[in-house]
Amino acid sequence: MQVKSSIALALTAVAPAVLAAGNSTASVASGCSIGAKATATSQADLDKLAGCPVIVGNLTITGDLGSAALANVEEIDGSLTIKNATSLSNFAADKVKKITGSLSMQDLTILTGASFGSLEEVDTISMVTLPAISTFGSNIQSANNILISDTSLETVDGFATLKKVSELNINNNRYLTSFDSSLETVASSLQFSFNGEAAQVAFNQLLWANNITLRDVQSASFSKLQTVNASLGFINNSISNLTLSKLTKVGQTFFLTSNDQLTTVKASNLTSIGGGFVIANNTKLRNIDGFKEVATVGGAIIVTGNYTELDLPALKSVRGDATFQTSSGNFSCDPFKKLQSKGAIQGDSFSCKNGAKSSSISSKSSVVSSSTKTSSSSKSSASDSASTSAANAAASVSGVSSSSSASKKSKGAAVAQVAPASSFMGALAAVAVALL
């Protein structure tokens, strides 16, 4: 195909030999077409693109480069991949403002820094297995998907100005201890998990998200969060206080599991939970009084731990099973027995146990039981019952498919993709682990 641009013509002539390019695409005025599979293995290869303000095609950088730069290019109409360049220590493409496809960096074992200082717009960013990288610079304003996994990044400030994203997944970055985000919306999922010790995250501009899951963080702030369309989960964190003062609705599951330092949780304006409501094994959470406006739970409700108070004065409808279990003898099951007797708890089973007594009702077997704790074997029995109740609760929630497991993973292992916890089945997996 005839190429009208003289720059494109020159590059197309050398591309097969120098860049191992694929077939030439349509001509682009004032641009350079490199085809679908162009490869650069040296700085000399990249220098041949310096006269191109716009590159059309997909460029892969690999081989034995020590340091490399893509100069003068302002836009890539395609994707940029940097992989398996095991000698590459630094890379810069500071004039690139837009990449219509993906920016992928993977398996770069000694890369310490990457600079995309002008980059504002990209569809997908993937940074996986970069064990030496400590800095990444960009000015990202728009991106659909971002995955940062198994790196040595100390900050992710290059994403601090990003306003909206479809999916943001930051996991297993052992030196990353803080993230102050400007995100306002998350269309698919937000996940921050297994990063540095005592990690602190702030999403104080976030108004709504589809899914949010936090694991292994010390503090979290969501001062403007109003709605979570699917699931909201906090698992294995060291958070002591959690405030969700603007939150009014969770469309599917809301779960708080195995947050050992959690003493206070406040969601004072939350009225509706569309799926399951799970609070399990938060050792120091004694007074659960931050959900006073919750009126409806569309799935099952499971609350286990060592609490003395569970205050849900507005609760009027639970469409699934109900399990309340605490090791404290001072907790009263009476308010929840009253709810069950009125038909407000619509699932097949109801169980309420404290350190002294237990009550359970199964509509399937029409059995009502009440017992007083008489021996140490009650603890084992209670644990078995809680696990059974969790399984029954999963069965009681219909129309929601499983999409994740909230099982605890070991730190340091690269997690290239973690599915969002967008269903009650995912939450029940977390509970099952917590009750082991």
RODO-2510 file (C-alpha; in nm, 4 decimals, decimal comma):
residues 436
     n   res          X          Y          Z
     1     m     0,0000     0,0000     0,0000
     2     q     0,1398     0,3403    -0,0939
     3     v     0,2568     0,5500     0,1997
     4     k     0,2073     0,9233     0,1456
     5     s     0,4174     1,0567     0,4326
     6     s     0,7892     1,0781     0,3535
     7     i     0,8733     0,9935     0,7159
     8     a     0,6444     0,6926     0,7062
     9     l     0,7903     0,5898     0,3711
    10     a     1,1433     0,5951     0,5077
    11     l     1,0511     0,3990     0,8182
    12     t     0,8442     0,1454     0,6251
    13     a     1,1441     0,0776     0,4057
    14     v     1,3696    -0,0129     0,6957
    15     a     1,1068    -0,1590     0,9285
    16     p     1,1221    -0,5197     0,8040
    17     a     1,4976    -0,5385     0,8623
    18     v     1,5412    -0,3213     1,1677
    19     l     1,2147    -0,3544     1,3566
    20     a     1,0893    -0,6935     1,2394
    21     a     0,7640    -0,5207     1,1642
    22     g     0,4497    -0,6841     1,0318
    23     n     0,2575    -0,5735     0,7256
    24     s     0,2339    -0,1974     0,6706
    25     t    -0,0927    -0,0369     0,7808
    26     a    -0,2704     0,2478     0,6065
    27     s    -0,0692     0,5659     0,5654
    28     v    -0,0832     0,8224     0,8447
    29     a    -0,0077     1,1867     0,7755
    30     s     0,2902     1,3105     0,9778
    31     g     0,3210     0,9707     1,1391
    32     c     0,5051     0,6426     1,1180
    33     s     0,3405     0,3071     1,0620
    34     i     0,5293     0,0146     1,2105
    35     g     0,2753    -0,2653     1,1789
    36     a     0,1266    -0,4992     1,4349
    37     k     0,4453    -0,6715     1,5598
    38     a     0,7407    -0,4351     1,5526
    39     t     1,0376    -0,5244     1,7730
    40     a     1,3300    -0,3096     1,8906
    41     t     1,6333    -0,4761     2,0478
    42     s     1,8750    -0,1813     2,0670
    43     q     1,8816     0,1937     2,1217
    44     a     1,9711     0,2306     1,7534
    45     d     1,6371     0,0719     1,6641
    46     l     1,4537     0,3191     1,8864
    47     d     1,6498     0,6140     1,7435
    48     k     1,5012     0,5412     1,4021
    49     l     1,1621     0,6376     1,5490
    50     a     1,2816     0,9751     1,6802
    51     g     1,1416     1,1534     1,3773
    52     c     0,7931     1,0206     1,4393
    53     p     0,5608     1,2323     1,6538
    54     v     0,2993     0,9583     1,6126
    55     i     0,3640     0,5855     1,5868
    56     v     0,0899     0,3619     1,4484
    57     g     0,1270    -0,0027     1,5469
    58     n     0,2472    -0,2194     1,8337
    59     l     0,6062    -0,1873     1,9524
    60     t     0,7865    -0,4448     2,1665
    61     i     1,1191    -0,3583     2,3296
    62     t     1,3311    -0,6560     2,4345
    63     g     1,6862    -0,7879     2,4183
    64     d     2,0139    -0,6751     2,5765
    65     l     1,9582    -0,3026     2,6178
    66     g     2,1323    -0,1428     2,9155
    67     s     1,9274     0,1759     2,9241
    68     a     1,6867     0,3000     2,6621
    69     a     1,4775     0,5994     2,5594
    70     l     1,2005     0,6608     2,3105
    71     a     1,2622     1,0223     2,2113
    72     n     1,0260     1,2772     2,0538
    73     v     0,7324     1,0364     2,0138
    74     e     0,4145     1,1979     2,1507
    75     e     0,1532     0,9362     2,0698
    76     i     0,1420     0,5620     2,0147
    77     d    -0,1670     0,4507     1,8250
    78     g    -0,1281     0,0953     1,9462
    79     s     0,0564    -0,0701     2,2346
    80     l     0,4019    -0,0499     2,3920
    81     t     0,5435    -0,3637     2,5504
    82     i     0,8762    -0,3857     2,7339
    83     k     0,9583    -0,7406     2,8398
    84     n     1,2414    -0,9849     2,8992
    85     a     1,5031    -0,7130     2,8658
    86     t     1,7070    -0,8537     3,1496
    87     s     1,9882    -0,5953     3,1195
    88     l     1,7612    -0,2907     3,1035
    89     s     1,8165    -0,0651     3,4054
    90     n     1,6282     0,2514     3,3046
    91     f     1,3708     0,3483     3,0441
    92     a     1,2295     0,6876     2,9467
    93     a     0,9594     0,8025     2,7083
    94     d     0,8899     1,1420     2,8570
    95     k     0,7199     1,3027     2,5561
    96     v     0,4573     1,0324     2,5055
    97     k     0,1192     1,1785     2,6031
    98     k    -0,1141     0,9077     2,4792
    99     i    -0,1112     0,5314     2,4201
   100     t    -0,4370     0,4073     2,2721
   101     g    -0,3675     0,0446     2,3615
   102     s    -0,1662    -0,0963     2,6501
   103     l     0,1581    -0,0122     2,8260
   104     s     0,3041    -0,3376     2,9516
   105     m     0,6264    -0,3908     3,1470
   106     q     0,7021    -0,7445     3,2562
   107     d     0,9946    -0,9589     3,3678
   108     l     1,2502    -0,6772     3,3781
   109     t     1,4724    -0,8035     3,6549
   110     i     1,7113    -0,5071     3,7017
   111     l     1,4938    -0,2159     3,5857
   112     t     1,5106     0,0464     3,8615
   113     g     1,3162     0,3317     3,7038
   114     a     1,0691     0,4059     3,4256
   115     s     0,9701     0,7583     3,3282
   116     f     0,6631     0,8559     3,1261
   117     g     0,6454     1,2119     3,2545
   118     s     0,3927     1,3423     2,9982
   119     l     0,1713     1,0336     2,9736
   120     e    -0,1892     1,1334     3,0420
   121     e    -0,4008     0,8774     2,8598
   122     v    -0,3690     0,5009     2,8183
   123     d    -0,6135     0,2140     2,7967
   124     t    -0,4275    -0,0436     3,0090
   125     i    -0,1159    -0,0414     3,2247
   126     s     0,0366    -0,3693     3,3375
   127     m     0,3490    -0,3766     3,5558
   128     v     0,4272    -0,7312     3,6648
   129     t     0,7444    -0,8905     3,8073
   130     l     0,9690    -0,5875     3,8286
   131     p     1,1729    -0,6810     4,1370
   132     a     1,4156    -0,3849     4,1234
   133     i     1,1962    -0,0950     4,0160
   134     s     1,1543     0,1790     4,2768
   135     t     1,0166     0,4696     4,0715
   136     f     0,7568     0,5102     3,7989
   137     g     0,6710     0,8573     3,6740
   138     s     0,3632     0,9568     3,4776
   139     n     0,0812     1,2101     3,4688
   140     i    -0,2041     0,9636     3,4112
   141     q    -0,5469     1,1274     3,3864
   142     s    -0,7382     0,8532     3,2069
   143     a    -0,6997     0,4736     3,2095
   144     n    -0,9314     0,1761     3,1978
   145     n    -0,7282    -0,0983     3,3653
   146     i    -0,4215    -0,0813     3,5885
   147     l    -0,2382    -0,3820     3,7315
   148     i     0,0718    -0,3372     3,9500
   149     s     0,1966    -0,6664     4,0917
   150     d     0,5224    -0,7973     4,2374
   151     t     0,7314    -0,4822     4,2095
   152     s     0,9626    -0,2901     4,4413
   153     l     0,7794     0,0388     4,3925
   154     e     0,7907     0,2603     4,6994
   155     t     0,5212     0,4969     4,5720
   156     v     0,2530     0,4951     4,3048
   157     d     0,2364     0,8733     4,2834
   158     g     0,2316     0,8405     3,9051
   159     f    -0,1339     0,7411     3,9417
   160     a    -0,2237     0,9933     4,2116
   161     t    -0,4094     1,2306     3,9769
   162     l    -0,6176     0,9613     3,8044
   163     k    -0,9893     1,0459     3,8334
   164     k    -1,1620     0,7387     3,6955
   165     v    -1,0727     0,3813     3,6150
   166     s    -1,2441     0,0563     3,5335
   167     e    -1,0119    -0,1701     3,7324
   168     l    -0,7260    -0,0870     3,9687
   169     n    -0,5391    -0,3825     4,1158
   170     i    -0,2295    -0,3154     4,3288
   171     n    -0,0922    -0,6269     4,4970
   172     n     0,2248    -0,7833     4,6350
   173     n     0,4452    -0,4729     4,6208
   174     r     0,6452    -0,5229     4,9386
   175     y     0,7862    -0,1678     4,9719
   176     l     0,4637     0,0149     4,8907
   177     t     0,3325     0,1565     5,2180
   178     s     0,1025     0,4394     5,1098
   179     f    -0,1363     0,5465     4,8359
   180     d    -0,3248     0,8765     4,8349
   181     s    -0,5617     0,8565     4,5413
   182     s    -0,7737     1,1138     4,3560
   183     l    -1,0037     0,8490     4,2083
   184     e    -1,3687     0,9513     4,1890
   185     t    -1,5226     0,6447     4,0224
   186     v    -1,4281     0,2779     3,9751
   187     a    -1,6414     0,1020     3,7138
   188     s    -1,5295    -0,2562     3,7826
   189     s    -1,3060    -0,3193     4,0838
   190     l    -1,0613    -0,1594     4,3243
   191     q    -0,8199    -0,3938     4,4985
   192     f    -0,5265    -0,3128     4,7241
   193     s    -0,3752    -0,6211     4,8839
   194     f    -0,0591    -0,7780     5,0272
   195     n     0,1596    -0,4712     4,9862
   196     g     0,4064    -0,3180     5,2357
   197     e     0,3796    -0,3492     5,6111
   198     a     0,1528    -0,0933     5,7766
   199     a     0,0239     0,0313     5,4415
   200     q    -0,1966     0,3405     5,4552
   201     v    -0,4453     0,4156     5,1794
   202     a    -0,6735     0,7139     5,1207
   203     f    -0,9514     0,7270     4,8624
   204     n    -1,1086     1,0470     4,9867
   205     q    -1,2395     1,1633     4,6480
   206     l    -1,4053     0,8316     4,5633
   207     l    -1,7835     0,8668     4,5229
   208     w    -1,8794     0,5216     4,3961
   209     a    -1,7272     0,1918     4,2916
   210     n    -1,8520    -0,1399     4,1680
   211     n    -1,6307    -0,3557     4,3928
   212     i    -1,3803    -0,2666     4,6633
   213     t    -1,1537    -0,5147     4,8433
   214     l    -0,8755    -0,4191     5,0856
   215     r    -0,6352    -0,6677     5,2441
   216     d    -0,3351    -0,6128     5,4713
   217     v    -0,3623    -0,2376     5,5204
   218     q    -0,3171    -0,0477     5,8459
   219     s    -0,5470     0,2440     5,7724
   220     a    -0,8070     0,3263     5,5093
   221     s    -1,0035     0,6425     5,4421
   222     f    -1,3144     0,6793     5,2236
   223     s    -1,4542     1,0146     5,3314
   224     k    -1,6863     1,0672     5,0307
   225     l    -1,7823     0,7113     4,9349
   226     q    -2,1591     0,6937     4,8850
   227     t    -2,2356     0,3774     4,6897
   228     v    -2,0790     0,0398     4,6191
   229     n    -2,2781    -0,1274     4,3437
   230     a    -2,1570    -0,4805     4,4098
   231     s    -1,9330    -0,5901     4,6998
   232     l    -1,7328    -0,4134     4,9695
   233     g    -1,4789    -0,6161     5,1662
   234     f    -1,2126    -0,5635     5,4315
   235     i    -1,0070    -0,8778     5,5008
   236     n    -0,7049    -0,9431     5,7243
   237     n    -0,6266    -0,5774     5,7831
   238     s    -0,4732    -0,4077     6,0876
   239     i    -0,7168    -0,1163     6,0691
   240     s    -0,8271     0,0030     6,4139
   241     n    -1,1014     0,2461     6,3098
   242     l    -1,3074     0,2341     5,9928
   243     t    -1,5419     0,5192     5,9049
   244     l    -1,7784     0,5098     5,6070
   245     s    -1,9938     0,8038     5,7058
   246     k    -2,1294     0,8857     5,3570
   247     l    -2,2018     0,5282     5,2499
   248     t    -2,5734     0,4662     5,1919
   249     k    -2,5895     0,1473     4,9854
   250     v    -2,3969    -0,1721     4,9126
   251     g    -2,5521    -0,3559     4,6180
   252     q    -2,4271    -0,7036     4,7041
   253     t    -2,2072    -0,8312     4,9883
   254     f    -2,0561    -0,6256     5,2696
   255     f    -1,7962    -0,8206     5,4653
   256     l    -1,5506    -0,7464     5,7454
   257     t    -1,3434    -1,0534     5,8293
   258     s    -1,0325    -1,1190     6,0400
   259     n    -0,9368    -0,7565     6,1034
   260     d    -0,7628    -0,8266     6,4333
   261     q    -0,7060    -0,4650     6,5409
   262     l    -1,0492    -0,3330     6,4490
   263     t    -1,2238    -0,1713     6,7456
   264     t    -1,4675     0,0668     6,5779
   265     v    -1,6613     0,0633     6,2527
   266     k    -1,9089     0,3354     6,1601
   267     a    -2,1432     0,3344     5,8608
   268     s    -2,4051     0,5631     6,0102
   269     n    -2,5939     0,6328     5,6857
   270     l    -2,5911     0,2821     5,5394
   271     t    -2,9514     0,1659     5,4924
   272     s    -2,9397    -0,1188     5,2409
   273     i    -2,7180    -0,4216     5,1729
   274     g    -2,8317    -0,6096     4,8638
   275     g    -2,6513    -0,9369     4,9355
   276     g    -2,4895    -1,0895     5,2417
   277     f    -2,3790    -0,9001     5,5506
   278     v    -2,0783    -1,0680     5,7122
   279     i    -1,8816    -0,9570     6,0191
   280     a    -1,6532    -1,2395     6,1303
   281     n    -1,3579    -1,2900     6,3647
   282     n    -1,2605    -0,9298     6,4287
   283     t    -1,0984    -1,0055     6,7636
   284     k    -1,1131    -0,6611     6,9263
   285     l    -1,4484    -0,5530     6,7883
   286     r    -1,6624    -0,5699     7,1040
   287     n    -1,9312    -0,3120     7,0307
   288     i    -2,0890    -0,3352     6,6863
   289     d    -2,3023    -0,0240     6,6941
   290     g    -2,2120     0,1576     6,3721
   291     f    -2,4911     0,0194     6,1511
   292     k    -2,7964     0,1739     6,3138
   293     e    -2,9717     0,2655     5,9874
   294     v    -2,9379    -0,0703     5,8122
   295     a    -3,2957    -0,1744     5,7350
   296     t    -3,2657    -0,4471     5,4715
   297     v    -3,0211    -0,7280     5,3989
   298     g    -3,0876    -0,9019     5,0688
   299     g    -2,8919    -1,2171     5,1538
   300     a    -2,7802    -1,3865     5,4732
   301     i    -2,6421    -1,2152     5,7813
   302     i    -2,3480    -1,3696     5,9692
   303     v    -2,1912    -1,2047     6,2730
   304     t    -1,9306    -1,4043     6,4678
   305     g    -1,6637    -1,2974     6,7151
   306     n    -1,6273    -1,1814     7,0744
   307     y    -1,8750    -0,8943     7,0755
   308     t    -2,0931    -0,7879     7,3644
   309     e    -2,3165    -0,5541     7,1657
   310     l    -2,4740    -0,5845     6,8218
   311     d    -2,7068    -0,2922     6,7650
   312     l    -2,9214    -0,3062     6,4495
   313     p    -3,2318    -0,1126     6,5595
   314     a    -3,3586    -0,0345     6,2068
   315     l    -3,3274    -0,3885     6,0723
   316     k    -3,6607    -0,5117     5,9402
   317     s    -3,5810    -0,7612     5,6656
   318     v    -3,3211    -1,0349     5,6118
   319     r    -3,3929    -1,2428     5,3035
   320     g    -3,1410    -1,5148     5,3847
   321     d    -3,0316    -1,7123     5,6915
   322     a    -2,9128    -1,5498     6,0131
   323     t    -2,6196    -1,6567     6,2299
   324     f    -2,5146    -1,4635     6,5407
   325     q    -2,2346    -1,6170     6,7452
   326     t    -2,0197    -1,4631     7,0168
   327     s    -1,8014    -1,6005     7,2918
   328     s    -1,9274    -1,3286     7,5270
   329     g    -2,1873    -1,4388     7,7832
   330     n    -2,3241    -1,0840     7,8125
   331     f    -2,4769    -1,0713     7,4678
   332     s    -2,8546    -1,1005     7,4393
   333     c    -3,0176    -1,2804     7,1483
   334     d    -3,3624    -1,1420     7,2337
   335     p    -3,3833    -0,8660     6,9663
   336     f    -3,2972    -1,1133     6,6926
   337     k    -3,5296    -1,3837     6,8241
   338     k    -3,8041    -1,1236     6,8051
   339     l    -3,7138    -1,0433     6,4441
   340     q    -3,7213    -1,4111     6,3566
   341     s    -4,0557    -1,4669     6,5256
   342     k    -4,2065    -1,1847     6,3180
   343     g    -4,0861    -1,3412     5,9944
   344     a    -3,8329    -1,0680     5,9273
   345     i    -3,5598    -1,3307     5,8845
   346     q    -3,6758    -1,5229     5,5799
   347     g    -3,4015    -1,7814     5,5360
   348     d    -3,4199    -2,1468     5,6255
   349     s    -3,2171    -2,1245     5,9451
   350     f    -3,1699    -1,8952     6,2408
   351     s    -2,8958    -1,9415     6,4992
   352     c    -2,7982    -1,7186     6,7893
   353     k    -2,5308    -1,8239     7,0398
   354     n    -2,3436    -1,6475     7,3143
   355     g    -2,0964    -1,7743     7,5694
   356     a    -2,3753    -1,9177     7,7846
   357     k    -2,6762    -2,0038     7,5708
   358     s    -2,7731    -2,0796     7,2165
   359     s    -3,0935    -2,0769     7,0176
   360     s    -3,1505    -2,2109     6,6710
   361     i    -3,4444    -2,2574     6,4399
   362     s    -3,4518    -2,4502     6,1157
   363     s    -3,7670    -2,4107     5,9121
   364     k    -3,6722    -2,7084     5,6973
   365     s    -3,6700    -2,9507     5,9890
   366     s    -3,9086    -2,7501     6,2083
   367     v    -3,6683    -2,7879     6,4984
   368     v    -3,6290    -2,5235     6,7670
   369     s    -3,3530    -2,5751     7,0232
   370     s    -3,2130    -2,3872     7,3191
   371     s    -2,9208    -2,5093     7,5270
   372     t    -2,6966    -2,3931     7,8091
   373     k    -2,3206    -2,4250     7,7800
   374     t    -2,2048    -2,7080     8,0047
   375     s    -1,8557    -2,8052     7,8966
   376     s    -1,5512    -2,6978     7,6985
   377     s    -1,6719    -2,9103     7,4091
   378     s    -1,9281    -2,6389     7,3358
   379     k    -1,6567    -2,4325     7,1662
   380     s    -1,5910    -2,7043     6,9137
   381     s    -1,9613    -2,7533     6,8600
   382     a    -2,0144    -2,3813     6,8108
   383     s    -1,7358    -2,3677     6,5539
   384     d    -1,8858    -2,6579     6,3617
   385     s    -2,2258    -2,4923     6,3752
   386     a    -2,0878    -2,1640     6,2445
   387     s    -1,9253    -2,3397     5,9520
   388     t    -2,2501    -2,5208     5,8766
   389     s    -2,4424    -2,1951     5,8995
   390     a    -2,2017    -2,0335     5,6528
   391     a    -2,2597    -2,3150     5,4080
   392     n    -2,6359    -2,2899     5,4540
   393     a    -2,6189    -1,9147     5,4082
   394     a    -2,4470    -1,9570     5,0747
   395     a    -2,7289    -2,1838     4,9627
   396     s    -2,9871    -1,9321     5,0762
   397     v    -2,8706    -1,6563     4,8447
   398     s    -2,9984    -1,7201     4,4952
   399     g    -2,9289    -1,5422     4,1691
   400     v    -2,5724    -1,4370     4,2557
   401     s    -2,2864    -1,6256     4,0929
   402     s    -1,9498    -1,6878     4,2526
   403     s    -1,6651    -1,4843     4,1088
   404     s    -1,3921    -1,4916     4,3670
   405     s    -1,2332    -1,6468     4,6680
   406     a    -1,1335    -1,4344     4,9628
   407     s    -0,8895    -1,6927     5,0922
   408     k    -0,5747    -1,5544     5,2480
   409     k    -0,2624    -1,5618     5,0294
   410     s     0,0979    -1,5562     5,1417
   411     k     0,2790    -1,2271     5,1073
   412     g     0,5507    -1,1994     4,8466
   413     a     0,3903    -1,4230     4,5861
   414     a     0,3114    -1,2466     4,2609
   415     v    -0,0576    -1,2222     4,1902
   416     a    -0,1019    -1,1248     3,8287
   417     q    -0,4791    -1,1109     3,8480
   418     v    -0,7188    -1,1165     4,1411
   419     a    -1,0889    -1,1416     4,0615
   420     p    -1,3134    -0,8902     4,2387
   421     a    -1,5092    -1,0171     4,5385
   422     s    -1,8397    -0,9401     4,3732
   423     s    -2,0642    -1,2059     4,5207
   424     f    -2,1753    -1,3463     4,8512
   425     m    -2,0057    -1,6754     4,7669
   426     g    -1,6751    -1,4877     4,7700
   427     a    -1,7528    -1,3497     5,1126
   428     l    -1,8449    -1,6923     5,2436
   429     a    -1,5068    -1,8199     5,1312
   430     a    -1,3516    -1,5538     5,3543
   431     v    -1,5709    -1,6599     5,6436
   432     a    -1,4821    -2,0253     5,5943
   433     v    -1,1127    -1,9393     5,6181
   434     a    -1,1707    -1,7138     5,9170
   435     l    -1,3504    -1,9876     6,1071
   436     l    -1,0789    -2,2481     6,0570
***
